[in-house]
């Protein structure tokens, strides 16, 4: 005796996961595009190169999954002089690798927005962010393509099985006549 089981999700359930994959992938691509655009806008606004000293690190307020553990993500606090005034500022990008990349007391070139000297851009941090943005974008493309492939596979599978079942039913009915 042959026992077969069927998925209780039905034909709609077969399409749900591929559609979700596609939407998640597309969302990842849009998010990375938005973040890349924000980074490019900051780079375009911050045009004045100055030497800035890393005076400390600011820890991210995000505590991650364990609220008792502080985050390892930090950003360097830069101190620099622009137009005779001293400023302290951060780029707003946090990473656990910045403690290895930047050292307190060292000088780095940062770019200041002449209209808002508190806003700065660091090419060292921008390069690190660009890697994350590329990973997010191409990961999104892979997930979206996988979702489309799974969706097409589900349709083909439904048509093949549905076609075979339809053929069997029509053959059965034609034999009864």
C-alpha positions in Angstrom: 0.0 0.0 0.0 1.4 3.4 -1.0 0.9 6.3 1.4 1.3 9.8 0.2 1.1 13.0 2.2 0.1 16.4 0.9 1.1 19.7 2.2 -1.7 21.4 3.9 -0.5 24.8 2.7 -2.1 24.3 -0.8 -1.1 26.0 -3.9 -0.9 29.5 -2.3 1.5 28.3 0.3 3.9 27.1 -2.3 4.2 30.6 -3.6 4.4 32.4 -0.3 8.1 31.7 0.5 9.4 32.6 -3.0 7.4 35.9 -2.9 8.8 36.7 0.6 12.3 35.9 -0.7 11.8 38.2 -3.6 10.5 41.1 -1.5 13.3 40.7 1.1 15.9 40.7 -1.7 14.4 43.8 -3.3 14.2 45.5 0.1 17.9 44.8 0.7 18.8 46.3 -2.7 16.7 49.4 -1.9 18.2 49.8 1.6 21.7 49.5 0.3 21.0 52.0 -2.5 19.5 54.5 0.0 22.6 54.1 2.3 25.0 54.5 -0.6 23.1 57.7 -1.7 23.4 59.1 1.8 27.1 58.3 1.9 27.6 60.0 -1.5 25.6 63.1 -0.3 27.8 63.4 2.8 30.9 63.0 0.6 29.6 65.8 -1.7 28.8 68.2 1.2 32.1 67.6 3.1 34.7 69.2 0.9 37.2 70.9 3.2 40.1 68.6 4.2 41.4 69.0 7.7 43.7 67.0 10.0 41.7 65.6 12.9 42.9 63.7 16.0 41.1 60.7 17.4 40.5 61.7 21.0 38.2 58.8 22.1 35.7 56.3 20.9 31.9 56.5 21.3 30.2 53.2 21.9 26.9 52.4 20.0 23.8 52.6 22.2 22.5 49.5 20.5 23.1 46.6 22.9 22.3 43.9 20.4 20.5 40.7 21.4 21.7 40.6 25.0 20.7 43.8 26.8 23.2 43.1 29.6 26.2 43.2 27.3 27.3 46.5 25.9 27.8 46.7 22.1 31.3 46.2 20.6 30.5 48.7 17.9 32.3 52.0 18.3 33.0 55.1 16.2 36.0 57.4 16.6 35.5 60.9 18.1 37.5 63.3 15.9 38.8 66.7 17.2 39.8 69.2 14.6 40.1 72.9 14.0 38.2 74.7 11.3 38.1 78.4 10.7 39.8 79.1 14.0 37.2 77.0 16.0 37.8 73.6 17.6 35.2 70.9 17.0 34.6 67.3 18.2 32.5 65.2 15.9 31.7 61.6 14.9 30.8 60.2 11.5 27.8 58.3 12.8 29.0 55.0 11.4 29.7 52.3 14.1 31.8 49.1 13.7 33.6 46.7 16.0 36.7 47.0 13.7 37.2 50.7 14.1 39.3 50.2 17.3 41.8 48.3 15.1 41.7 50.9 12.3 41.9 54.1 14.4 44.2 54.8 17.3 43.6 57.5 20.0 46.1 60.3 19.6 46.7 59.6 15.9 45.9 62.2 13.2 43.7 61.4 10.2 42.4 63.5 7.3 38.7 64.1 7.5 36.5 66.3 5.3 34.3 69.0 6.8 31.0 70.5 5.5 31.8 74.2 5.2 28.1 75.1 5.9 28.0 72.8 9.0 31.5 72.2 10.4 30.1 69.6 12.9 29.4 67.3 9.9 32.4 65.3 8.8 33.3 62.6 6.3 36.2 60.1 6.7 37.3 58.2 3.6 38.6 55.5 5.9 35.1 54.9 7.3 33.5 55.5 3.9 35.5 52.7 2.4 34.5 50.3 5.2 30.8 51.3 4.8 31.0 50.8 1.0 32.0 47.2 1.5 28.9 46.6 3.7 26.7 48.4 1.2 28.0 46.2 -1.7 27.5 43.0 0.4 23.9 44.1 1.2 23.2 45.0 -2.4 24.6 41.8 -4.0 23.2 39.7 -1.2 19.8 41.3 -2.0 20.2 40.5 -5.7 21.0 36.9 -4.9 18.0 36.5 -2.5 15.6 38.2 -5.0 16.8 36.0 -7.9 16.5 32.9 -5.7 12.9 34.0 -4.9 12.1 34.4 -8.6 13.6 31.0 -9.4 11.7 29.3 -6.6 8.5 31.1 -7.8 9.0 29.9 -11.4 9.8 26.4 -10.1 6.6 26.4 -8.0 4.5 27.4 -11.0 6.1 24.8 -13.3 5.6 22.1 -10.6 2.0 23.1 -10.2 1.4 23.1 -13.9 3.1 19.7 -14.4 1.3 18.1 -11.5 -1.9 19.8 -12.3 -1.6 18.8 -16.0 -0.9 15.2 -15.1 -3.9 15.1 -12.8 -6.1 16.8 -15.4 -5.0 14.3 -18.0 -5.7 11.3 -15.6 -9.1 12.7 -14.7 -10.1 13.3 -18.4 -8.8 9.8 -19.4 -10.8 8.2 -16.5 -13.9 10.1 -17.5 -13.5 9.2 -21.2 -13.2 5.5 -20.4 -16.5 5.6 -18.3 -18.5 6.8 -21.4 
